[in-house]
Amino acid sequence: MSTYSRSTAAAALVLAATVVSGVRAEVIEQILVKVNGEIFTKTELETRQIAALRSTGREVDPTDARLRQMLDEVTPDLMVNVVDEMLIVQRGRELGYRLADDQFQSILESIKKDNKIENDEQFQAALKQENMTLADLRKQLERQMIVQRVQQNEVLGKIGVSDEEARRYYDSHLGEFTAPQTITLREIFVNVPGDGATLNVGRDEEAREKAVKIRERAIAGDSFEKLAADTSDAPSRANAGLIGPLNLSDVSPDLQKLLSQMKVGQVSEVLRSAKGYQILRLESITAPETQSFEQAKQDISNKVFTDKRKAEFDKYIERLRSEAIIEWKNADVKKAYDEGLQKAKNQQSSQ
């Protein structure tokens, strides 16, 4: 098993090296990477690996035979995110971003309220359950705040969507703003008894004649809804034979051709299906409807903004990476990071 995927059962695992000085012993952490001098350790990786695996809804079991495979799946993306987060947080600190005491207290009060925590003792118990201290929580919250502020001020705040860009997107993606043509039908189905593997001519003819007579009653003015409820063998009989609305493009080409020749309220001929005979009545049909540019403008702006945000953030983080001094202390972790970067680049090129 590679170094980065070993011993994931506990979040506080460290390198098994102890330096004894007098009566004092110190546990030495294994450093995996330095990013502009800031270290990321084996314990931190294991903690994040456990969190990533648990986020999938599966409990982490160190004896699980699939554990290595699961770690190999999550670690490349995880390491890319770790390095990117470190770079962004470092940039935020250069800009002077900090989590002030009053901000921290406000966030704590919100956390307590949202989780129905009534006193400090319950809060400390909740932290202990998560294997965290108050200092750990503050550090985590500050990093999240810094990342958000850097993204907002360095990337998002510099992105806009012009009317020209929105119009260009609208013209080239009209299908996204066009509601498809839909139909609503009623059906009466007469089943042909049998095992489905062989054809019983007599039963088939009997079913066809029954369907013909039902259709004649419908043409003569009998309620199609009542006929469906009383005589149909299809589950739709419970709803008086109602089917739909359906996207016209979702039905078979043969049925599309038939429906294109029918008017609303018209009853079809008796149709042969795989298991019996079917009679259809066209209840309604809608024409395709395209939103106007003004109606779609807000959705377009959101879509274009999202695409531009990703592209600009990718360029921003790539610049931070290129300017950083990244010192790898573990070859396996470096390999996982490179795999994650390549995966990200492949995804960008495919979009």
Secondary structure in CASP SS format (residue, H / E / C, confidence):
PFRMAT SS
TARGET T0000
AUTHOR 0000-0000-0000
METHOD secondary structure of the structure
MODEL  1
M C 1.00
S C 1.00
T H 1.00
Y H 1.00
S H 1.00
R C 1.00
S C 1.00
T C 1.00
A C 1.00
A C 1.00
A C 1.00
A C 1.00
L C 1.00
V C 1.00
L C 1.00
A C 1.00
A C 1.00
T E 1.00
V E 1.00
V E 1.00
S E 1.00
G C 1.00
V C 1.00
R E 1.00
A E 1.00
E E 1.00
V E 1.00
I C 1.00
E C 1.00
Q C 1.00
I E 1.00
L E 1.00
V E 1.00
K E 1.00
V E 1.00
N C 1.00
G C 1.00
E E 1.00
I E 1.00
F E 1.00
T E 1.00
K H 1.00
T H 1.00
E H 1.00
L H 1.00
E H 1.00
T H 1.00
R H 1.00
Q H 1.00
I H 1.00
A H 1.00
A H 1.00
L H 1.00
R H 1.00
S C 1.00
T C 1.00
G C 1.00
R C 1.00
E C 1.00
V C 1.00
D C 1.00
P C 1.00
T C 1.00
D C 1.00
A C 1.00
R C 1.00
L H 1.00
R H 1.00
Q H 1.00
M H 1.00
L H 1.00
D H 1.00
E H 1.00
V H 1.00
T H 1.00
P H 1.00
D H 1.00
L H 1.00
M H 1.00
V H 1.00
N H 1.00
V H 1.00
V H 1.00
D H 1.00
E H 1.00
M H 1.00
L H 1.00
I H 1.00
V H 1.00
Q H 1.00
R H 1.00
G H 1.00
R H 1.00
E H 1.00
L C 1.00
G C 1.00
Y C 1.00
R C 1.00
L C 1.00
A C 1.00
D H 1.00
D H 1.00
Q H 1.00
F H 1.00
Q H 1.00
S H 1.00
I H 1.00
L H 1.00
E H 1.00
S H 1.00
I H 1.00
K H 1.00
K H 1.00
D H 1.00
N C 1.00
K C 1.00
I C 1.00
E C 1.00
N C 1.00
D H 1.00
E H 1.00
Q H 1.00
F H 1.00
Q H 1.00
A H 1.00
A H 1.00
L H 1.00
K H 1.00
Q H 1.00
E C 1.00
N C 1.00
M C 1.00
T C 1.00
L H 1.00
A H 1.00
D H 1.00
L H 1.00
R H 1.00
K H 1.00
Q H 1.00
L H 1.00
E H 1.00
R H 1.00
Q H 1.00
M H 1.00
I H 1.00
V H 1.00
Q H 1.00
R H 1.00
V H 1.00
Q H 1.00
Q H 1.00
N H 1.00
E H 1.00
V H 1.00
L H 1.00
G H 1.00
K H 1.00
I C 1.00
G C 1.00
V C 1.00
S C 1.00
D H 1.00
E H 1.00
E H 1.00
A H 1.00
R H 1.00
R H 1.00
Y H 1.00
Y H 1.00
D H 1.00
S H 1.00
H C 1.00
L H 1.00
G H 1.00
E H 1.00
F H 1.00
T E 1.00
A E 1.00
P C 1.00
Q C 1.00
T E 1.00
I E 1.00
T E 1.00
L E 1.00
R E 1.00
E E 1.00
I E 1.00
F E 1.00
V E 1.00
N E 1.00
V C 1.00
P C 1.00
G C 1.00
D C 1.00
G C 1.00
A C 1.00
T C 1.00
L C 1.00
N C 1.00
V H 1.00
G H 1.00
R H 1.00
D H 1.00
E H 1.00
E H 1.00
A H 1.00
R H 1.00
E H 1.00
K H 1.00
A H 1.00
V H 1.00
K H 1.00
I H 1.00
R H 1.00
E H 1.00
R H 1.00
A H 1.00
I H 1.00
A H 1.00
G C 1.00
D C 1.00
S C 1.00
F H 1.00
E H 1.00
K H 1.00
L H 1.00
A H 1.00
A H 1.00
D H 1.00
T H 1.00
S C 1.00
D C 1.00
A C 1.00
P H 1.00
S H 1.00
R H 1.00
A H 1.00
N H 1.00
A C 1.00
G C 1.00
L E 1.00
I E 1.00
G E 1.00
P E 1.00
L E 1.00
N E 1.00
L H 1.00
S H 1.00
D H 1.00
V C 1.00
S C 1.00
P H 1.00
D H 1.00
L H 1.00
Q H 1.00
K H 1.00
L H 1.00
L H 1.00
S H 1.00
Q C 1.00
M C 1.00
K C 1.00
V C 1.00
G C 1.00
Q C 1.00
V E 1.00
S C 1.00
E C 1.00
V C 1.00
L E 1.00
R E 1.00
S C 1.00
A C 1.00
K C 1.00
G E 1.00
Y E 1.00
Q E 1.00
I E 1.00
L E 1.00
R E 1.00
L E 1.00
E E 1.00
S E 1.00
I E 1.00
T C 1.00
A C 1.00
P C 1.00
E E 1.00
T E 1.00
Q C 1.00
S C 1.00
F H 1.00
E H 1.00
Q H 1.00
A H 1.00
K H 1.00
Q H 1.00
D H 1.00
I H 1.00
S H 1.00
N H 1.00
K H 1.00
V H 1.00
F H 1.00
T H 1.00
D H 1.00
K H 1.00
R H 1.00
K H 1.00
A H 1.00
E H 1.00
F H 1.00
D H 1.00
K H 1.00
Y H 1.00
I H 1.00
E H 1.00
R H 1.00
L H 1.00
R H 1.00
S H 1.00
E H 1.00
A C 1.00
I C 1.00
I E 1.00
E E 1.00
W E 1.00
K C 1.00
N C 1.00
A H 1.00
D H 1.00
V H 1.00
K H 1.00
K H 1.00
A H 1.00
Y H 1.00
D H 1.00
E H 1.00
G H 1.00
L H 1.00
Q H 1.00
K H 1.00
A H 1.00
K H 1.00
N H 1.00
Q H 1.00
Q H 1.00
S H 1.00
S H 1.00
Q C 1.00
END
